[in-house]
Amino acid sequence: MAEFLRAQAAWRLARAGTDPVRAARCAAALLDAAAFVVTLAGDDADLAVLARAGCFSGEVFDPGARGLQLARWWQFGDPPYAGPRDLLAALAAAAIPPSAASPWRIRSPEPSRRPSASGR
């Protein structure tokens, strides 16, 4: 995961364009997160969510399209800023399919039951 975050920091710096300050801030936050994740215990709750979501394939971390976009734009905007734990939590939340993430899922209605000919 740390390698993924470092790669996204390099990606962001390579695309600094007309806003190098924001790009540098984003890259620094990603590098900070990379240093943070290597200190985590194997039983970290956010890492467990990412593992259950299938984001780890051996040594390769792939958070999917939503996670990739999240990482690439992390801390690029205006304050307030968040820390490395916030990025990890956001990646974990993005890895959960929307239908599984919400406790307010809409259930499919049960098929209507028509009364029998006898009215029961």
Biopython code that builds the backbone (N, CA, C, O; Angstrom):
import numpy as np
from Bio.PDB.StructureBuilder import StructureBuilder

atoms = [
    (1, "MET", "N", (0.829, -1.194, 0.000)),
    (1, "MET", "CA", (0.000, 0.000, 0.000)),
    (1, "MET", "C", (0.874, 1.259, 0.000)),
    (1, "MET", "O", (0.562, 2.245, -0.667)),
    (2, "ALA", "N", (1.955, 1.207, 0.748)),
    (2, "ALA", "CA", (2.857, 2.364, 0.797)),
    (2, "ALA", "C", (3.412, 2.669, -0.595)),
    (2, "ALA", "O", (3.535, 3.831, -0.982)),
    (3, "GLU", "N", (3.746, 1.612, -1.344)),
    (3, "GLU", "CA", (4.268, 1.823, -2.696)),
    (3, "GLU", "C", (3.217, 2.478, -3.592)),
    (3, "GLU", "O", (3.544, 3.359, -4.389)),
    (4, "PHE", "N", (1.970, 2.058, -3.468)),
    (4, "PHE", "CA", (0.876, 2.676, -4.223)),
    (4, "PHE", "C", (0.786, 4.164, -3.902)),
    (4, "PHE", "O", (0.667, 4.986, -4.810)),
    (5, "LEU", "N", (0.842, 4.516, -2.621)),
    (5, "LEU", "CA", (0.742, 5.921, -2.215)),
    (5, "LEU", "C", (1.926, 6.732, -2.720)),
    (5, "LEU", "O", (1.760, 7.877, -3.141)),
    (6, "ARG", "N", (3.120, 6.147, -2.680)),
    (6, "ARG", "CA", (4.298, 6.843, -3.215)),
    (6, "ARG", "C", (4.162, 7.048, -4.733)),
    (6, "ARG", "O", (4.538, 8.097, -5.256)),
    (7, "ALA", "N", (3.636, 6.061, -5.419)),
    (7, "ALA", "CA", (3.437, 6.187, -6.863)),
    (7, "ALA", "C", (2.425, 7.282, -7.196)),
    (7, "ALA", "O", (2.587, 8.002, -8.181)),
    (8, "GLN", "N", (1.394, 7.405, -6.383)),
    (8, "GLN", "CA", (0.401, 8.451, -6.623)),
    (8, "GLN", "C", (0.988, 9.829, -6.326)),
    (8, "GLN", "O", (0.635, 10.805, -6.987)),
    (9, "ALA", "N", (1.874, 9.918, -5.347)),
    (9, "ALA", "CA", (2.562, 11.186, -5.066)),
    (9, "ALA", "C", (3.409, 11.595, -6.269)),
    (9, "ALA", "O", (3.414, 12.762, -6.662)),
    (10, "ALA", "N", (4.118, 10.641, -6.848)),
    (10, "ALA", "CA", (4.933, 10.935, -8.037)),
    (10, "ALA", "C", (4.036, 11.342, -9.207)),
    (10, "ALA", "O", (4.362, 12.264, -9.954)),
    (11, "TRP", "N", (2.903, 10.648, -9.361)),
    (11, "TRP", "CA", (1.946, 10.984, -10.424)),
    (11, "TRP", "C", (1.487, 12.428, -10.273)),
    (11, "TRP", "O", (1.446, 13.180, -11.247)),
    (12, "ARG", "N", (1.144, 12.808, -9.056)),
    (12, "ARG", "CA", (0.642, 14.160, -8.804)),
    (12, "ARG", "C", (1.717, 15.199, -9.103)),
    (12, "ARG", "O", (1.422, 16.220, -9.723)),
    (13, "LEU", "N", (2.953, 14.964, -8.677)),
    (13, "LEU", "CA", (4.028, 15.926, -8.928)),
    (13, "LEU", "C", (4.321, 16.061, -10.415)),
    (13, "LEU", "O", (4.644, 17.150, -10.888)),
    (14, "ALA", "N", (4.211, 14.968, -11.152)),
    (14, "ALA", "CA", (4.462, 15.009, -12.589)),
    (14, "ALA", "C", (3.393, 15.807, -13.324)),
    (14, "ALA", "O", (3.589, 16.205, -14.472)),
    (15, "ARG", "N", (2.265, 16.041, -12.664)),
    (15, "ARG", "CA", (1.159, 16.770, -13.282)),
    (15, "ARG", "C", (0.855, 18.068, -12.524)),
    (15, "ARG", "O", (-0.300, 18.477, -12.410)),
    (16, "ALA", "N", (1.889, 18.694, -12.019)),
    (16, "ALA", "CA", (1.711, 19.911, -11.222)),
    (16, "ALA", "C", (1.048, 21.025, -12.020)),
    (16, "ALA", "O", (0.262, 21.801, -11.476)),
    (17, "GLY", "N", (1.362, 21.104, -13.299)),
    (17, "GLY", "CA", (0.725, 22.091, -14.164)),
    (17, "GLY", "C", (0.817, 23.503, -13.627)),
    (17, "GLY", "O", (1.888, 23.957, -13.224)),
    (18, "THR", "N", (-0.305, 24.189, -13.623)),
    (18, "THR", "CA", (-0.334, 25.602, -13.218)),
    (18, "THR", "C", (-0.523, 25.777, -11.715)),
    (18, "THR", "O", (-0.607, 26.905, -11.230)),
    (19, "ASP", "N", (-0.590, 24.682, -10.980)),
    (19, "ASP", "CA", (-0.807, 24.784, -9.536)),
    (19, "ASP", "C", (0.183, 23.904, -8.765)),
    (19, "ASP", "O", (-0.209, 22.920, -8.139)),
    (20, "PRO", "N", (1.470, 24.271, -8.820)),
    (20, "PRO", "CA", (2.482, 23.432, -8.180)),
    (20, "PRO", "C", (2.353, 23.371, -6.657)),
    (20, "PRO", "O", (2.755, 22.380, -6.049)),
    (21, "VAL", "N", (1.802, 24.405, -6.036)),
    (21, "VAL", "CA", (1.658, 24.388, -4.577)),
    (21, "VAL", "C", (0.654, 23.316, -4.159)),
    (21, "VAL", "O", (0.910, 22.543, -3.235)),
    (22, "ARG", "N", (-0.477, 23.275, -4.838)),
    (22, "ARG", "CA", (-1.479, 22.243, -4.517)),
    (22, "ARG", "C", (-0.933, 20.851, -4.813)),
    (22, "ARG", "O", (-1.157, 19.918, -4.042)),
    (23, "ALA", "N", (-0.224, 20.709, -5.917)),
    (23, "ALA", "CA", (0.347, 19.417, -6.274)),
    (23, "ALA", "C", (1.357, 18.967, -5.222)),
    (23, "ALA", "O", (1.381, 17.800, -4.831)),
    (24, "ALA", "N", (2.184, 19.901, -4.770)),
    (24, "ALA", "CA", (3.175, 19.565, -3.744)),
    (24, "ALA", "C", (2.491, 19.197, -2.425)),
    (24, "ALA", "O", (2.927, 18.273, -1.738)),
    (25, "ARG", "N", (1.438, 19.906, -2.075)),
    (25, "ARG", "CA", (0.693, 19.603, -0.843)),
    (25, "ARG", "C", (0.079, 18.210, -0.928)),
    (25, "ARG", "O", (0.145, 17.440, 0.030)),
    (26, "CYS", "N", (-0.509, 17.891, -2.060)),
    (26, "CYS", "CA", (-1.103, 16.573, -2.279)),
    (26, "CYS", "C", (-0.030, 15.493, -2.188)),
    (26, "CYS", "O", (-0.218, 14.491, -1.499)),
    (27, "ALA", "N", (1.080, 15.685, -2.870)),
    (27, "ALA", "CA", (2.157, 14.700, -2.862)),
    (27, "ALA", "C", (2.726, 14.513, -1.460)),
    (27, "ALA", "O", (2.999, 13.386, -1.046)),
    (28, "ALA", "N", (2.906, 15.607, -0.729)),
    (28, "ALA", "CA", (3.422, 15.504, 0.644)),
    (28, "ALA", "C", (2.456, 14.718, 1.530)),
    (28, "ALA", "O", (2.887, 13.907, 2.348)),
    (29, "ALA", "N", (1.163, 14.953, 1.371)),
    (29, "ALA", "CA", (0.169, 14.226, 2.161)),
    (29, "ALA", "C", (0.192, 12.735, 1.814)),
    (29, "ALA", "O", (0.047, 11.888, 2.695)),
    (30, "LEU", "N", (0.372, 12.418, 0.538)),
    (30, "LEU", "CA", (0.444, 11.010, 0.133)),
    (30, "LEU", "C", (1.707, 10.342, 0.661)),
    (30, "LEU", "O", (1.667, 9.185, 1.080)),
    (31, "LEU", "N", (2.822, 11.056, 0.644)),
    (31, "LEU", "CA", (4.056, 10.503, 1.189)),
    (31, "LEU", "C", (3.953, 10.316, 2.706)),
    (31, "LEU", "O", (4.473, 9.345, 3.255)),
    (32, "ASP", "N", (3.282, 11.248, 3.371)),
    (32, "ASP", "CA", (3.027, 11.119, 4.805)),
    (32, "ASP", "C", (2.177, 9.874, 5.081)),
    (32, "ASP", "O", (2.442, 9.128, 6.023)),
    (33, "ALA", "N", (1.159, 9.662, 4.254)),
    (33, "ALA", "CA", (0.297, 8.483, 4.409)),
    (33, "ALA", "C", (1.080, 7.201, 4.156)),
    (33, "ALA", "O", (0.865, 6.197, 4.834)),
    (34, "ALA", "N", (1.993, 7.231, 3.176)),
    (34, "ALA", "CA", (2.823, 6.052, 2.896)),
    (34, "ALA", "C", (3.680, 5.698, 4.108)),
    (34, "ALA", "O", (3.809, 4.526, 4.461)),
    (35, "ALA", "N", (4.261, 6.703, 4.737)),
    (35, "ALA", "CA", (5.064, 6.467, 5.940)),
    (35, "ALA", "C", (4.183, 5.962, 7.088)),
    (35, "ALA", "O", (4.624, 5.144, 7.896)),
    (36, "PHE", "N", (2.961, 6.439, 7.159)),
    (36, "PHE", "CA", (2.036, 6.035, 8.206)),
    (36, "PHE", "C", (1.623, 4.571, 8.064)),
    (36, "PHE", "O", (1.623, 3.834, 9.049)),
    (37, "VAL", "N", (1.271, 4.143, 6.855)),
    (37, "VAL", "CA", (0.735, 2.788, 6.699)),
    (37, "VAL", "C", (1.756, 1.703, 7.013)),
    (37, "VAL", "O", (1.380, 0.601, 7.414)),
    (38, "VAL", "N", (3.033, 1.994, 6.839)),
    (38, "VAL", "CA", (4.034, 0.970, 7.164)),
    (38, "VAL", "C", (4.159, 0.755, 8.666)),
    (38, "VAL", "O", (4.746, -0.238, 9.097)),
    (39, "THR", "N", (3.623, 1.660, 9.466)),
    (39, "THR", "CA", (3.680, 1.512, 10.919)),
    (39, "THR", "C", (2.468, 0.775, 11.488)),
    (39, "THR", "O", (2.434, 0.461, 12.677)),
    (40, "LEU", "N", (1.476, 0.500, 10.645)),
    (40, "LEU", "CA", (0.237, -0.100, 11.134)),
    (40, "LEU", "C", (0.396, -1.584, 11.438)),
    (40, "LEU", "O", (1.159, -2.295, 10.785)),
    (41, "ALA", "N", (-0.340, -2.026, 12.439)),
    (41, "ALA", "CA", (-0.375, -3.442, 12.782)),
    (41, "ALA", "C", (-1.188, -4.192, 11.736)),
    (41, "ALA", "O", (-2.037, -3.599, 11.071)),
    (42, "GLY", "N", (-0.944, -5.449, 11.588)),
    (42, "GLY", "CA", (-1.647, -6.264, 10.614)),
    (42, "GLY", "C", (-3.132, -6.374, 10.865)),
    (42, "GLY", "O", (-3.897, -6.703, 9.959)),
    (43, "ASP", "N", (-3.550, -6.097, 12.101)),
    (43, "ASP", "CA", (-4.980, -6.210, 12.425)),
    (43, "ASP", "C", (-5.699, -4.861, 12.411)),
    (43, "ASP", "O", (-6.772, -4.726, 12.998)),
    (44, "ASP", "N", (-5.120, -3.875, 11.753)),
    (44, "ASP", "CA", (-5.752, -2.560, 11.652)),
    (44, "ASP", "C", (-7.121, -2.691, 10.984)),
    (44, "ASP", "O", (-7.260, -3.390, 9.980)),
    (45, "ALA", "N", (-8.116, -2.030, 11.534)),
    (45, "ALA", "CA", (-9.495, -2.157, 11.043)),
    (45, "ALA", "C", (-9.646, -1.696, 9.590)),
    (45, "ALA", "O", (-10.325, -2.359, 8.806)),
    (46, "ASP", "N", (-9.030, -0.580, 9.222)),
    (46, "ASP", "CA", (-9.153, -0.095, 7.841)),
    (46, "ASP", "C", (-8.439, -1.022, 6.857)),
    (46, "ASP", "O", (-8.935, -1.261, 5.756)),
    (47, "LEU", "N", (-7.287, -1.540, 7.250)),
    (47, "LEU", "CA", (-6.594, -2.498, 6.395)),
    (47, "LEU", "C", (-7.426, -3.769, 6.222)),
    (47, "LEU", "O", (-7.443, -4.368, 5.147)),
    (48, "ALA", "N", (-8.114, -4.172, 7.286)),
    (48, "ALA", "CA", (-8.970, -5.355, 7.204)),
    (48, "ALA", "C", (-10.112, -5.137, 6.216)),
    (48, "ALA", "O", (-10.456, -6.039, 5.452)),
    (49, "VAL", "N", (-10.703, -3.936, 6.231)),
    (49, "VAL", "CA", (-11.776, -3.622, 5.276)),
    (49, "VAL", "C", (-11.238, -3.685, 3.854)),
    (49, "VAL", "O", (-11.872, -4.258, 2.968)),
    (50, "LEU", "N", (-10.081, -3.100, 3.641)),
    (50, "LEU", "CA", (-9.477, -3.109, 2.302)),
    (50, "LEU", "C", (-9.148, -4.534, 1.853)),
    (50, "LEU", "O", (-9.320, -4.875, 0.683)),
    (51, "ALA", "N", (-8.680, -5.353, 2.776)),
    (51, "ALA", "CA", (-8.373, -6.747, 2.439)),
    (51, "ALA", "C", (-9.649, -7.503, 2.078)),
    (51, "ALA", "O", (-9.675, -8.233, 1.088)),
    (52, "ARG", "N", (-10.710, -7.333, 2.873)),
    (52, "ARG", "CA", (-11.980, -8.004, 2.582)),
    (52, "ARG", "C", (-12.565, -7.548, 1.247)),
    (52, "ARG", "O", (-13.249, -8.311, 0.565)),
    (53, "ALA", "N", (-12.290, -6.306, 0.885)),
    (53, "ALA", "CA", (-12.798, -5.766, -0.385)),
    (53, "ALA", "C", (-11.963, -6.241, -1.574)),
    (53, "ALA", "O", (-12.307, -5.959, -2.722)),
    (54, "GLY", "N", (-10.870, -6.958, -1.310)),
    (54, "GLY", "CA", (-10.051, -7.490, -2.392)),
    (54, "GLY", "C", (-9.038, -6.516, -2.954)),
    (54, "GLY", "O", (-8.616, -6.655, -4.102)),
    (55, "CYS", "N", (-8.638, -5.530, -2.159)),
    (55, "CYS", "CA", (-7.704, -4.509, -2.646)),
    (55, "CYS", "C", (-6.244, -4.962, -2.638)),
    (55, "CYS", "O", (-5.389, -4.298, -3.224)),
    (56, "PHE", "N", (-5.954, -6.076, -1.987)),
    (56, "PHE", "CA", (-4.579, -6.575, -1.944)),
    (56, "PHE", "C", (-4.477, -7.857, -2.752)),
    (56, "PHE", "O", (-5.255, -8.793, -2.570)),
    (57, "SER", "N", (-3.509, -7.877, -3.642)),
    (57, "SER", "CA", (-3.207, -9.075, -4.410)),
    (57, "SER", "C", (-1.722, -9.342, -4.213)),
    (57, "SER", "O", (-0.884, -8.815, -4.945)),
    (58, "GLY", "N", (-1.409, -10.155, -3.230)),
    (58, "GLY", "CA", (-0.009, -10.344, -2.860)),
    (58, "GLY", "C", (0.537, -9.046, -2.296)),
    (58, "GLY", "O", (0.009, -8.510, -1.322)),
    (59, "GLU", "N", (1.589, -8.548, -2.908)),
    (59, "GLU", "CA", (2.208, -7.291, -2.467)),
    (59, "GLU", "C", (1.633, -6.069, -3.175)),
    (59, "GLU", "O", (2.041, -4.941, -2.895)),
    (60, "VAL", "N", (0.701, -6.281, -4.076)),
    (60, "VAL", "CA", (0.149, -5.181, -4.879)),
    (60, "VAL", "C", (-1.145, -4.684, -4.248)),
    (60, "VAL", "O", (-2.026, -5.471, -3.901)),
    (61, "PHE", "N", (-1.245, -3.372, -4.105)),
    (61, "PHE", "CA", (-2.451, -2.742, -3.579)),
    (61, "PHE", "C", (-3.171, -2.052, -4.725)),
    (61, "PHE", "O", (-2.587, -1.223, -5.423)),
    (62, "ASP", "N", (-4.432, -2.392, -4.919)),
    (62, "ASP", "CA", (-5.257, -1.776, -5.960)),
    (62, "ASP", "C", (-6.607, -1.422, -5.347)),
    (62, "ASP", "O", (-7.442, -2.301, -5.134)),
    (63, "PRO", "N", (-6.825, -0.135, -5.062)),
    (63, "PRO", "CA", (-8.079, 0.263, -4.416)),
    (63, "PRO", "C", (-9.248, 0.446, -5.374)),
    (63, "PRO", "O", (-10.325, 0.872, -4.956)),
    (64, "GLY", "N", (-9.054, 0.134, -6.646)),
    (64, "GLY", "CA", (-10.112, 0.332, -7.621)),
    (64, "GLY", "C", (-10.146, 1.773, -8.108)),
    (64, "GLY", "O", (-9.378, 2.620, -7.651)),
    (65, "ALA", "N", (-11.047, 2.032, -9.040)),
    (65, "ALA", "CA", (-11.117, 3.358, -9.674)),
    (65, "ALA", "C", (-11.462, 4.454, -8.670)),
    (65, "ALA", "O", (-10.868, 5.532, -8.707)),
    (66, "ARG", "N", (-12.408, 4.195, -7.781)),
    (66, "ARG", "CA", (-12.789, 5.218, -6.792)),
    (66, "ARG", "C", (-11.627, 5.543, -5.864)),
    (66, "ARG", "O", (-11.368, 6.710, -5.567)),
    (67, "GLY", "N", (-10.929, 4.510, -5.409)),
    (67, "GLY", "CA", (-9.786, 4.719, -4.521)),
    (67, "GLY", "C", (-8.634, 5.414, -5.214)),
    (67, "GLY", "O", (-7.942, 6.238, -4.615)),
    (68, "LEU", "N", (-8.430, 5.083, -6.475)),
    (68, "LEU", "CA", (-7.370, 5.728, -7.247)),
    (68, "LEU", "C", (-7.632, 7.227, -7.368)),
    (68, "LEU", "O", (-6.732, 8.035, -7.139)),
    (69, "GLN", "N", (-8.844, 7.596, -7.723)),
    (69, "GLN", "CA", (-9.190, 9.017, -7.836)),
    (69, "GLN", "C", (-9.083, 9.721, -6.494)),
    (69, "GLN", "O", (-8.619, 10.858, -6.416)),
    (70, "LEU", "N", (-9.505, 9.053, -5.456)),
    (70, "LEU", "CA", (-9.416, 9.624, -4.111)),
    (70, "LEU", "C", (-7.967, 9.937, -3.759)),
    (70, "LEU", "O", (-7.659, 11.029, -3.281)),
    (71, "ALA", "N", (-7.087, 8.981, -3.995)),
    (71, "ALA", "CA", (-5.672, 9.188, -3.681)),
    (71, "ALA", "C", (-5.065, 10.297, -4.538)),
    (71, "ALA", "O", (-4.323, 11.139, -4.031)),
    (72, "ARG", "N", (-5.374, 10.300, -5.815)),
    (72, "ARG", "CA", (-4.766, 11.293, -6.702)),
    (72, "ARG", "C", (-5.186, 12.718, -6.390)),
    (72, "ARG", "O", (-4.462, 13.654, -6.729)),
    (73, "TRP", "N", (-6.321, 12.908, -5.762)),
    (73, "TRP", "CA", (-6.801, 14.256, -5.451)),
    (73, "TRP", "C", (-6.774, 14.558, -3.957)),
    (73, "TRP", "O", (-7.303, 15.581, -3.523)),
    (74, "TRP", "N", (-6.158, 13.668, -3.160)),
    (74, "TRP", "CA", (-6.102, 13.858, -1.719)),
    (74, "TRP", "C", (-5.361, 15.141, -1.368)),
    (74, "TRP", "O", (-4.232, 15.344, -1.817)),
    (75, "GLN", "N", (-5.971, 15.997, -0.582)),
    (75, "GLN", "CA", (-5.401, 17.260, -0.096)),
    (75, "GLN", "C", (-5.077, 18.251, -1.219)),
    (75, "GLN", "O", (-4.325, 19.201, -1.000)),
    (76, "PHE", "N", (-5.625, 18.044, -2.398)),
    (76, "PHE", "CA", (-5.364, 18.968, -3.494)),
    (76, "PHE", "C", (-6.177, 20.248, -3.338)),
    (76, "PHE", "O", (-5.751, 21.316, -3.777)),
    (77, "GLY", "N", (-7.331, 20.141, -2.723)),
    (77, "GLY", "CA", (-8.213, 21.296, -2.583)),
    (77, "GLY", "C", (-7.814, 22.226, -1.448)),
    (77, "GLY", "O", (-6.703, 22.169, -0.922)),
    (78, "ASP", "N", (-8.742, 23.065, -1.098)),
    (78, "ASP", "CA", (-8.521, 24.033, -0.028)),
    (78, "ASP", "C", (-8.721, 23.385, 1.342)),
    (78, "ASP", "O", (-9.331, 22.321, 1.448)),
    (79, "PRO", "N", (-8.196, 24.043, 2.406)),
    (79, "PRO", "CA", (-8.381, 23.509, 3.756)),
    (79, "PRO", "C", (-9.860, 23.348, 4.073)),
    (79, "PRO", "O", (-10.673, 23.979, 3.400)),
    (80, "PRO", "N", (-10.251, 22.569, 5.023)),
    (80, "PRO", "CA", (-9.407, 21.909, 6.028)),
    (80, "PRO", "C", (-8.751, 20.649, 5.472)),
    (80, "PRO", "O", (-9.252, 20.015, 4.544)),
    (81, "TYR", "N", (-7.630, 20.316, 6.067)),
    (81, "TYR", "CA", (-6.879, 19.151, 5.630)),
    (81, "TYR", "C", (-7.068, 18.012, 6.613)),
    (81, "TYR", "O", (-7.397, 18.216, 7.782)),
    (82, "ALA", "N", (-6.855, 16.824, 6.115)),
    (82, "ALA", "CA", (-7.004, 15.623, 6.927)),
    (82, "ALA", "C", (-5.666, 14.905, 6.983)),
    (82, "ALA", "O", (-4.761, 15.184, 6.197)),
    (83, "GLY", "N", (-5.560, 13.987, 7.915)),
    (83, "GLY", "CA", (-4.313, 13.266, 8.104)),
    (83, "GLY", "C", (-4.294, 11.911, 7.408)),
    (83, "GLY", "O", (-5.246, 11.539, 6.722)),
    (84, "PRO", "N", (-3.202, 11.179, 7.593)),
    (84, "PRO", "CA", (-3.050, 9.880, 6.945)),
    (84, "PRO", "C", (-4.142, 8.873, 7.336)),
    (84, "PRO", "O", (-4.596, 8.096, 6.496)),
    (85, "ARG", "N", (-4.554, 8.886, 8.589)),
    (85, "ARG", "CA", (-5.613, 7.958, 9.017)),
    (85, "ARG", "C", (-6.904, 8.261, 8.264)),
    (85, "ARG", "O", (-7.656, 7.351, 7.915)),
    (86, "ASP", "N", (-7.155, 9.545, 8.018)),
    (86, "ASP", "CA", (-8.355, 9.930, 7.284)),
    (86, "ASP", "C", (-8.318, 9.399, 5.842)),
    (86, "ASP", "O", (-9.339, 8.966, 5.308)),
    (87, "LEU", "N", (-7.148, 9.439, 5.228)),
    (87, "LEU", "CA", (-7.018, 8.892, 3.875)),
    (87, "LEU", "C", (-7.266, 7.390, 3.888)),
    (87, "LEU", "O", (-7.982, 6.867, 3.034)),
    (88, "LEU", "N", (-6.679, 6.702, 4.849)),
    (88, "LEU", "CA", (-6.870, 5.260, 4.942)),
    (88, "LEU", "C", (-8.348, 4.917, 5.140)),
    (88, "LEU", "O", (-8.866, 3.993, 4.514)),
    (89, "ALA", "N", (-9.012, 5.659, 6.004)),
    (89, "ALA", "CA", (-10.444, 5.432, 6.243)),
    (89, "ALA", "C", (-11.261, 5.728, 4.990)),
    (89, "ALA", "O", (-12.215, 5.013, 4.685)),
    (90, "ALA", "N", (-10.891, 6.777, 4.268)),
    (90, "ALA", "CA", (-11.608, 7.129, 3.041)),
    (90, "ALA", "C", (-11.402, 6.056, 1.966)),
    (90, "ALA", "O", (-12.337, 5.724, 1.238)),
    (91, "LEU", "N", (-10.192, 5.518, 1.864)),
    (91, "LEU", "CA", (-9.933, 4.443, 0.912)),
    (91, "LEU", "C", (-10.736, 3.196, 1.273)),
    (91, "LEU", "O", (-11.278, 2.518, 0.401)),
    (92, "ALA", "N", (-10.804, 2.906, 2.573)),
    (92, "ALA", "CA", (-11.589, 1.751, 3.029)),
    (92, "ALA", "C", (-13.064, 1.950, 2.697)),
    (92, "ALA", "O", (-13.724, 1.025, 2.224)),
    (93, "ALA", "N", (-13.579, 3.142, 2.939)),
    (93, "ALA", "CA", (-14.983, 3.426, 2.637)),
    (93, "ALA", "C", (-15.245, 3.342, 1.136)),
    (93, "ALA", "O", (-16.303, 2.869, 0.720)),
    (94, "ALA", "N", (-14.295, 3.794, 0.322)),
    (94, "ALA", "CA", (-14.466, 3.757, -1.125)),
    (94, "ALA", "C", (-14.409, 2.328, -1.665)),
    (94, "ALA", "O", (-14.954, 2.042, -2.731)),
    (95, "ALA", "N", (-13.757, 1.443, -0.936)),
    (95, "ALA", "CA", (-13.619, 0.062, -1.393)),
    (95, "ALA", "C", (-14.883, -0.755, -1.177)),
    (95, "ALA", "O", (-15.071, -1.797, -1.805)),
    (96, "ILE", "N", (-15.742, -0.284, -0.295)),
    (96, "ILE", "CA", (-16.984, -1.004, -0.018)),
    (96, "ILE", "C", (-17.997, -0.652, -1.090)),
    (96, "ILE", "O", (-18.241, 0.528, -1.339)),
    (97, "PRO", "N", (-18.595, -1.653, -1.734)),
    (97, "PRO", "CA", (-19.609, -1.347, -2.749)),
    (97, "PRO", "C", (-20.737, -0.510, -2.145)),
    (97, "PRO", "O", (-21.137, -0.754, -1.006)),
    (98, "PRO", "N", (-21.254, 0.466, -2.884)),
    (98, "PRO", "CA", (-22.292, 1.347, -2.334)),
    (98, "PRO", "C", (-23.476, 0.594, -1.731)),
    (98, "PRO", "O", (-24.020, 1.022, -0.713)),
    (99, "SER", "N", (-23.875, -0.498, -2.329)),
    (99, "SER", "CA", (-25.024, -1.239, -1.801)),
    (99, "SER", "C", (-24.709, -1.870, -0.455)),
    (99, "SER", "O", (-25.614, -2.065, 0.357)),
    (100, "ALA", "N", (-23.441, -2.194, -0.200)),
    (100, "ALA", "CA", (-23.067, -2.807, 1.071)),
    (100, "ALA", "C", (-22.720, -1.768, 2.120)),
    (100, "ALA", "O", (-22.736, -2.071, 3.313)),
    (101, "ALA", "N", (-22.406, -0.552, 1.702)),
    (101, "ALA", "CA", (-21.943, 0.465, 2.633)),
    (101, "ALA", "C", (-23.073, 1.106, 3.418)),
    (101, "ALA", "O", (-22.861, 1.576, 4.536)),
    (102, "SER", "N", (-24.242, 1.132, 2.861)),
    (102, "SER", "CA", (-25.340, 1.848, 3.499)),
    (102, "SER", "C", (-26.229, 0.928, 4.317)),
    (102, "SER", "O", (-26.689, -0.097, 3.814)),
    (103, "PRO", "N", (-26.477, 1.281, 5.572)),
    (103, "PRO", "CA", (-27.412, 0.477, 6.357)),
    (103, "PRO", "C", (-28.845, 0.734, 5.917)),
    (103, "PRO", "O", (-29.764, 0.052, 6.370)),
    (104, "TRP", "N", (-29.044, 1.708, 5.044)),
    (104, "TRP", "CA", (-30.388, 2.082, 4.599)),
    (104, "TRP", "C", (-30.668, 1.552, 3.200)),
    (104, "TRP", "O", (-31.363, 2.183, 2.404)),
    (105, "ARG", "N", (-30.115, 0.390, 2.924)),
    (105, "ARG", "CA", (-30.342, -0.207, 1.608)),
    (105, "ARG", "C", (-31.831, -0.401, 1.380)),
    (105, "ARG", "O", (-32.587, -0.717, 2.299)),
    (106, "ILE", "N", (-32.219, -0.210, 0.166)),
    (106, "ILE", "CA", (-33.616, -0.408, -0.202)),
    (106, "ILE", "C", (-33.773, -1.856, -0.629)),
    (106, "ILE", "O", (-33.111, -2.323, -1.556)),
    (107, "ARG", "N", (-34.652, -2.551, 0.054)),
    (107, "ARG", "CA", (-34.902, -3.941, -0.296)),
    (107, "ARG", "C", (-35.892, -4.010, -1.433)),
    (107, "ARG", "O", (-36.779, -3.168, -1.573)),
    (108, "SER", "N", (-35.718, -5.025, -2.233)),
    (108, "SER", "CA", (-36.688, -5.258, -3.299)),
    (108, "SER", "C", (-38.012, -5.627, -2.650)),
    (108, "SER", "O", (-38.050, -6.408, -1.700)),
    (109, "PRO", "N", (-39.090, -5.069, -3.163)),
    (109, "PRO", "CA", (-40.377, -5.408, -2.565)),
    (109, "PRO", "C", (-40.685, -6.881, -2.798)),
    (109, "PRO", "O", (-40.322, -7.464, -3.819)),
    (110, "GLU", "N", (-41.362, -7.457, -1.822)),
    (110, "GLU", "CA", (-41.769, -8.844, -1.985)),
    (110, "GLU", "C", (-42.872, -8.892, -3.021)),
    (110, "GLU", "O", (-43.663, -7.957, -3.145)),
    (111, "PRO", "N", (-42.918, -9.979, -3.759)),
    (111, "PRO", "CA", (-44.002, -10.085, -4.739)),
    (111, "PRO", "C", (-45.344, -10.024, -4.017)),
    (111, "PRO", "O", (-45.533, -10.613, -2.952)),
    (112, "SER", "N", (-46.250, -9.304, -4.623)),
    (112, "SER", "CA", (-47.560, -9.186, -3.969)),
    (112, "SER", "C", (-48.267, -10.530, -4.003)),
    (112, "SER", "O", (-48.170, -11.297, -4.962)),
    (113, "ARG", "N", (-48.959, -10.773, -2.948)),
    (113, "ARG", "CA", (-49.706, -12.028, -2.858)),
    (113, "ARG", "C", (-51.166, -11.737, -3.139)),
    (113, "ARG", "O", (-51.802, -10.906, -2.492)),
    (114, "ARG", "N", (-51.647, -12.423, -4.086)),
    (114, "ARG", "CA", (-53.038, -12.255, -4.423)),
    (114, "ARG", "C", (-53.869, -13.246, -3.618)),
    (114, "ARG", "O", (-53.457, -14.389, -3.420)),
    (115, "PRO", "N", (-55.017, -12.819, -3.161)),
    (115, "PRO", "CA", (-55.856, -13.783, -2.435)),
    (115, "PRO", "C", (-56.288, -14.896, -3.373)),
    (115, "PRO", "O", (-56.495, -14.691, -4.569)),
    (116, "SER", "N", (-56.414, -16.041, -2.810)),
    (116, "SER", "CA", (-56.881, -17.177, -3.640)),
    (116, "SER", "C", (-58.321, -16.985, -4.006)),
    (116, "SER", "O", (-58.984, -16.067, -3.523)),
    (117, "ALA", "N", (-58.801, -17.843, -4.853)),
    (117, "ALA", "CA", (-60.193, -17.744, -5.313)),
    (117, "ALA", "C", (-61.160, -17.806, -4.154)),
    (117, "ALA", "O", (-62.266, -17.271, -4.239)),
    (118, "SER", "N", (-60.757, -18.458, -3.059)),
    (118, "SER", "CA", (-61.654, -18.569, -1.911)),
    (118, "SER", "C", (-61.587, -17.328, -1.039)),
    (118, "SER", "O", (-62.326, -17.230, -0.059)),
    (119, "GLY", "N", (-60.705, -16.358, -1.375)),
    (119, "GLY", "CA", (-60.603, -15.117, -0.629)),
    (119, "GLY", "C", (-59.584, -15.173, 0.497)),
    (119, "GLY", "O", (-59.464, -14.204, 1.247)),
    (120, "ARG", "N", (-58.851, -16.258, 0.646)),
    (120, "ARG", "CA", (-57.866, -16.389, 1.723)),
    (120, "ARG", "C", (-56.485, -16.030, 1.293)),
    (120, "ARG", "O", (-55.553, -16.093, 2.095)),
]
sb = StructureBuilder()
sb.init_structure("model")
sb.init_model(0)
sb.init_chain("A")
sb.init_seg("    ")
for serial, (resi, resn, name, xyz) in enumerate(atoms, 1):
    if name == "N":
        sb.init_residue(resn, " ", resi, " ")
    sb.init_atom(name, np.array(xyz, "f"), 0.0, 1.0, " ", f" {name:<3s}", serial, name[0])
structure = sb.get_structure()
